[in-house]
Amino acid sequence: MTKYLYFDGTCGISGDMTVAALLDLGASRKKLDTAIESLNLYGFHYHIERKHSYSIAGLDFSVHLHQHHEAKESGYHEHGHDHEHRHLDEIYAIIDRADATDKAKAFAKKTFKIVAAAEAKAHGVPLEKVHFHEIGAIDSIIDIIAAAVLLDDLDIGNVIVPSLSEGTGTVTCQHGELPVPVPAVLNIAETHQITLRPTANNGEMVTPTGIAIAAALNPSDKLPPCYKIIKSGIGLGKRDFGRANFLRVMIIDDNADDETVYVMESNIDDCSAETLGLAIEKIMAAGAYDAHFEPCYMKKNRPAYILRAIVPANKTADVEYAIFKHTSTIGLRKYPVERACMNRRSDKIEIPDGTINVKISTYKDIIRVKPEFDSVKKLAEKTGKSVMDIYEEFCKANNLNLGNTQE
């Protein structure tokens, strides 16, 4: 079974909602406090409170500036404030001051760079010239660094973000009135292939900070065929859409077992034999149970091969990546199948010339004992005998038929 961090973006996503959900999920408040205090930023304080959004209970994370306005005073989105202007290198310097792991700092920098690239594209300026009007303010710096520290504390590498709901209409910011999704959100969704799901809600449901955090996690957009929820956390949003507004983040496992596997296959007609041979090695290393090629003829009567791999449910993403990386294919098919397996265990058996590693398989009244070939080969080389001599010696020692023991 594999653990995943699953972001349910039915109500969209923002930086403060993400921080609250991760805290509610059980990430360390102590590490969060330590990291924020170490930044040596002044003129703000933050609240973490349990509240309700309509009838749904959850955690609220709010950063307040000690000025004539409060951060996020208008609600959910991060636009419309008199933010300070900072460049990317200035924000990196703030991150470097944090009492946090190198991994957390790297994630925070990656997130800011994603937003900077989106803003640079939106305004047609070089990356180093981008002013962080919206996200460079203290409240958003805190949101991203806090999320980085909490995600690092949870330490779950597999992340799933199937889609993020987005509203309609326009939002007012320092660049004037902009359509939803705002340009930065649109650019991040395009560049990092984050799926947006349109809704009838008037207003912004996905903020640049929120979608940047999601994008920096390199998420999959597909849930396992079935899963168990280990724990969940709810981060409340502040914008009133006339109904409960919250982000759910869950720790799930894929509930996979040895009886449910996927067959993944692709037709390949433009790959060398050497490359295909290496691809099998890489696919097996990625977690496939087995992989092979079959000759076939494709369109225009081209001789080709069908690559087919048998893959446990929790390794489909890894094997899919290996197939695309190590072959020339640009597409594959995958479908779930059931399999039946004998019970298997490994053991060692002594024979006159030494010790042999064996695989013992059982099913009802069926028992099979098979020497592992590598073990037989090693003993043959050690004794100067042939592999067949060692097999025969093994069979005589265990009253087995030679034809039933070889791999």
C-alpha positions in Angstrom: 0.0 0.0 0.0 1.2 3.5 -0.9 0.3 6.7 1.0 -0.9 9.8 -0.9 -1.7 13.4 0.0 -5.0 14.1 -1.7 -6.1 17.7 -2.2 -9.9 17.9 -2.7 -10.2 21.3 -4.5 -14.0 21.2 -4.8 -14.1 24.7 -3.3 -10.9 25.9 -5.0 -7.7 26.6 -3.2 -5.7 29.5 -1.6 -2.6 29.7 0.5 -4.3 30.3 3.8 -6.8 27.4 3.2 -3.8 25.1 2.4 -2.0 26.0 5.6 -5.1 25.6 7.7 -5.9 22.2 6.2 -2.4 20.9 6.7 -2.4 22.0 10.3 -5.8 20.3 10.8 -4.3 17.2 9.2 -1.8 17.0 12.0 1.3 18.9 10.7 3.5 20.4 13.4 2.3 23.8 14.8 5.6 24.0 16.7 7.7 23.8 13.5 5.4 26.4 11.9 5.8 28.9 14.8 9.6 28.4 14.8 9.9 29.0 11.1 7.8 32.1 11.0 9.5 33.6 14.1 12.9 33.0 12.5 12.1 35.1 9.4 12.5 38.4 11.4 9.6 40.0 9.6 7.6 42.6 11.6 4.3 44.3 11.5 2.0 41.3 11.5 0.5 38.5 13.6 -1.4 35.4 12.7 -4.3 33.5 14.2 -5.1 29.9 14.1 -8.7 29.2 15.2 -11.3 26.5 14.9 -14.4 28.0 13.2 -17.3 27.2 10.9 -18.0 27.9 7.3 -21.8 27.7 7.3 -22.3 24.2 9.0 -18.8 22.8 8.3 -16.2 22.9 11.1 -12.6 23.4 10.2 -9.4 25.4 10.9 -8.9 29.0 10.0 -5.4 30.5 9.4 -5.3 34.3 9.1 -2.4 36.7 8.8 -3.1 40.2 10.0 -0.9 43.2 9.2 -0.4 46.0 11.8 -1.4 48.7 9.4 -4.5 50.6 8.3 -5.9 47.4 6.7 -5.8 43.7 7.5 -4.5 41.0 5.2 -7.2 39.1 3.4 -9.8 41.6 4.8 -12.0 41.1 1.8 -12.1 37.4 2.1 -10.8 34.5 0.1 -8.5 36.0 -2.5 -5.2 37.7 -2.1 -5.8 40.7 -4.4 -6.7 44.3 -3.7 -4.2 45.1 -0.9 -1.6 47.8 -0.6 1.2 45.2 -0.8 4.9 45.9 -0.6 6.8 45.3 -3.8 9.6 42.7 -3.7 11.7 41.0 -6.3 12.3 37.2 -6.4 15.8 37.5 -5.0 14.6 39.5 -2.0 12.0 36.8 -1.2 14.6 34.1 -1.6 16.7 36.0 1.0 13.8 36.0 3.4 13.3 32.2 2.9 17.0 31.6 3.5 16.6 33.0 7.0 13.9 30.5 8.0 14.6 27.9 10.7 13.5 25.1 8.4 14.9 22.2 6.5 16.7 22.7 3.2 13.8 20.7 1.5 11.2 23.1 2.9 13.2 26.1 1.8 13.7 24.7 -1.7 9.9 24.0 -1.9 9.1 27.6 -0.9 11.5 29.0 -3.5 10.1 26.7 -6.1 6.6 27.9 -5.3 7.6 31.6 -5.6 9.4 31.0 -8.8 6.2 29.4 -10.3 4.3 32.5 -9.5 7.1 34.8 -10.8 7.1 32.9 -14.1 3.4 33.2 -14.4 3.5 36.9 -13.6 6.4 37.4 -16.0 4.4 35.8 -18.8 1.3 37.8 -18.0 3.1 41.1 -18.1 5.6 40.4 -20.7 8.7 41.1 -18.6 11.8 39.1 -17.7 11.6 36.9 -14.5 14.1 39.1 -12.6 12.0 42.2 -13.3 8.8 40.9 -11.8 7.5 42.8 -8.8 5.4 40.7 -6.4 2.6 43.2 -6.0 0.2 40.5 -4.8 2.2 37.6 -3.5 5.2 39.5 -2.3 3.3 40.9 0.7 3.9 39.6 4.2 0.7 37.6 4.4 1.5 35.6 1.2 5.1 35.1 2.1 3.9 33.6 5.4 1.4 31.4 3.6 3.9 29.8 1.2 6.7 29.3 3.8 4.1 27.9 6.3 2.8 25.5 3.6 6.4 24.4 2.8 7.2 23.7 6.4 4.0 21.8 7.1 4.3 19.7 3.9 7.9 18.9 4.8 6.7 17.8 8.2 4.1 15.4 6.8 6.7 14.0 4.4 4.3 12.3 1.9 5.9 12.3 -1.6 2.9 11.2 -3.6 0.4 14.0 -4.1 -2.9 14.0 -6.0 -4.8 17.0 -7.2 -7.6 15.8 -9.5 -9.0 19.4 -10.2 -9.6 22.8 -8.7 -13.0 24.5 -8.9 -12.9 28.0 -10.2 -15.4 30.8 -10.3 -16.5 33.3 -12.9 -16.7 37.0 -13.3 -14.0 39.5 -12.5 -11.7 40.5 -9.6 -10.2 43.9 -8.9 -6.4 44.1 -8.2 -3.6 46.6 -8.7 -3.7 45.8 -12.4 -7.3 46.8 -12.6 -10.3 44.6 -13.1 -9.3 41.2 -14.4 -11.3 38.1 -15.5 -11.4 35.0 -13.5 -9.2 33.0 -13.6 -6.7 35.8 -13.3 -3.7 35.7 -15.7 -1.3 34.3 -13.1 -3.7 31.4 -12.2 -4.4 30.7 -15.9 -0.6 30.6 -16.7 0.2 28.3 -13.9 -2.7 26.0 -14.8 -1.5 25.9 -18.4 2.2 25.5 -17.7 1.8 22.8 -15.0 -1.3 21.1 -16.4 -3.5 21.7 -13.4 -7.1 20.9 -14.2 -9.6 23.7 -13.5 -13.3 22.9 -13.1 -15.7 25.8 -13.9 -18.5 26.7 -11.5 -21.3 29.2 -11.4 -19.8 31.0 -8.3 -19.2 34.6 -8.9 -15.6 35.4 -7.9 -12.1 33.9 -7.6 -11.9 30.5 -6.0 -8.3 29.7 -7.1 -5.6 32.1 -6.1 -2.1 32.3 -7.5 -0.6 31.3 -4.1 -2.9 28.3 -3.8 -2.4 26.9 -7.3 1.3 27.6 -7.2 1.6 25.4 -4.0 -0.3 22.7 -5.8 1.8 22.9 -8.9 5.1 22.8 -6.9 4.0 19.4 -5.5 4.1 17.9 -9.1 0.8 16.2 -8.4 -0.9 13.4 -10.2 -4.5 14.2 -11.3 -5.8 10.6 -10.9 -7.0 9.0 -7.7 -6.3 5.2 -7.1 -9.2 3.0 -8.2 -10.0 2.5 -4.6 -8.5 4.0 -1.4 -8.9 4.2 2.4 -8.8 7.6 4.1 -6.3 7.5 7.0 -6.8 11.1 8.1 -8.3 14.3 6.8 -8.0 18.0 7.5 -10.2 21.0 6.7 -9.0 24.5 6.0 -11.7 27.1 5.9 -11.9 29.8 3.2 -13.0 33.3 4.0 -15.0 34.3 0.9 -18.8 33.8 1.2 -20.2 32.0 -1.8 -23.5 31.4 -0.1 -22.4 27.9 1.1 -19.6 26.1 3.0 -16.2 27.0 1.6 -13.3 24.8 2.6 -10.3 22.9 1.3 -10.0 19.2 2.3 -6.6 17.6 2.4 -6.5 13.9 3.1 -3.9 11.2 3.7 -5.1 8.1 1.9 -3.6 4.8 0.9 -4.5 3.0 -2.3 -5.7 -0.2 -0.6 -3.9 -2.2 -3.3 -3.3 -5.9 -3.0 -1.6 -8.6 -5.1 -4.9 -9.6 -6.8 -5.5 -6.2 -8.6 -2.9 -5.3 -11.2 -2.8 -3.2 -14.3 -1.7 -4.2 -17.8 0.1 -1.4 -19.5 1.0 -1.6 -23.2 2.1 0.4 -26.2 2.9 -0.3 -29.8 6.4 0.9 -30.8 7.8 1.0 -34.3 10.6 3.6 -34.1 12.9 2.4 -31.3 16.2 0.5 -31.5 16.7 -2.9 -30.1 19.3 -1.7 -27.7 16.9 1.0 -26.4 14.0 -1.5 -26.0 16.2 -3.9 -24.1 17.2 -1.1 -21.6 13.5 0.0 -21.4 12.6 -3.4 -20.0 15.2 -3.0 -17.3 13.9 0.5 -16.4 10.3 -0.7 -16.3 11.1 -3.5 -14.0 13.1 -1.2 -11.8 10.1 1.1 -11.6 8.1 -1.6 -10.0 6.5 -3.8 -12.7 5.9 -7.4 -11.9 6.8 -8.5 -15.4 7.4 -6.9 -18.8 7.9 -8.3 -22.3 7.7 -7.5 -26.1 5.6 -9.2 -28.8 6.2 -8.7 -32.5 3.4 -7.1 -34.5 2.7 -5.2 -37.7 1.4 -1.7 -37.5 0.0 0.8 -40.1 1.8 0.9 -43.4 2.9 -2.7 -42.7 5.7 -1.6 -40.4 7.2 -4.3 -38.2 7.0 -3.3 -34.6 6.7 -4.5 -31.1 3.9 -4.4 -28.5 5.5 -3.5 -25.1 3.4 -5.0 -22.3 4.0 -4.7 -18.6 2.1 -6.2 -15.6 2.1 -3.6 -12.9 0.8 -3.3 -9.3 -1.8 -0.6 -8.8 0.4 1.5 -6.6 3.2 1.5 -9.2 1.3 2.6 -12.4 2.5 6.2 -12.2 6.1 5.1 -11.9 6.0 2.6 -14.7 4.1 5.0 -16.9 6.9 7.6 -16.4 9.5 4.9 -17.2 7.8 3.9 -20.4 7.6 7.5 -21.7 11.1 8.3 -20.6 12.9 5.2 -21.9 11.0 4.5 -25.1 9.9 6.6 -28.1 6.2 6.0 -27.6 3.9 9.0 -27.1 0.9 7.0 -25.7 0.0 3.8 -23.9 -3.0 1.8 -22.8 -3.7 0.6 -19.3 -6.5 -1.5 -17.9 -7.1 -3.3 -14.6 -7.1 -7.1 -14.4 -7.4 -9.6 -11.7 -4.8 -12.2 -11.1 -4.6 -15.4 -9.0 -1.3 -16.3 -7.3 0.1 -19.2 -5.4 1.4 -18.3 -1.9 5.1 -17.8 -2.1 8.0 -17.7 0.3 11.8 -17.9 0.1 14.0 -20.5 1.9 17.4 -22.1 1.8 18.1 -25.8 1.3 21.4 -27.5 1.9 22.8 -29.9 -0.7 26.2 -31.7 -0.5 28.0 -28.9 -2.5 26.5 -26.0 -0.5 23.4 -23.9 0.1 20.7 -23.2 -2.6 18.1 -20.4 -2.3 14.7 -21.7 -3.3 11.2 -20.4 -3.9 8.4 -22.4 -2.3 5.0 -21.9 -3.8 1.8 -23.5 -2.4 -1.9 -23.6 -3.4 -4.3 -25.8 -1.6 -2.6 -29.3 -1.9 -0.1 -28.1 -4.5 3.5 -27.6 -3.3 6.4 -26.5 -5.6 10.0 -26.0 -4.7 12.1 -24.2 -7.3 15.8 -23.4 -7.0 16.7 -19.7 -7.8 18.8 -19.7 -10.9 21.2 -17.1 -9.7 21.9 -19.2 -6.6 22.5 -22.3 -8.7 24.8 -20.4 -11.0 26.8 -19.0 -8.2 27.3 -22.5 -6.6 28.2 -24.0 -10.0 30.9 -21.4 -10.5 32.2 -21.9 -7.0 32.5 -25.7 -7.4 33.5 -25.8 -11.1 30.4 -27.9 -11.9 27.8 -27.2 -14.5 24.4 -25.7 -13.7 22.8 -29.0 -14.7 25.1 -30.9 -12.2 23.9 -28.6 -9.4 20.2 -29.0 -10.4 20.6 -32.8 -10.5 22.3 -32.8 -7.1 19.5 -30.7 -5.7 16.8 -32.9 -7.1 18.4 -36.1 -5.8 18.7 -34.5 -2.3 15.0 -33.6 -2.3 13.6 -36.5 -4.3 12.4 -34.2 -7.0 12.0 -34.5 -10.8 14.6 -32.4 -12.6 12.1 -31.2 -15.2 10.0 -29.5 -12.6 12.7 -27.6 -10.9 14.5 -25.5 -13.6 13.5 -21.9 -14.2 
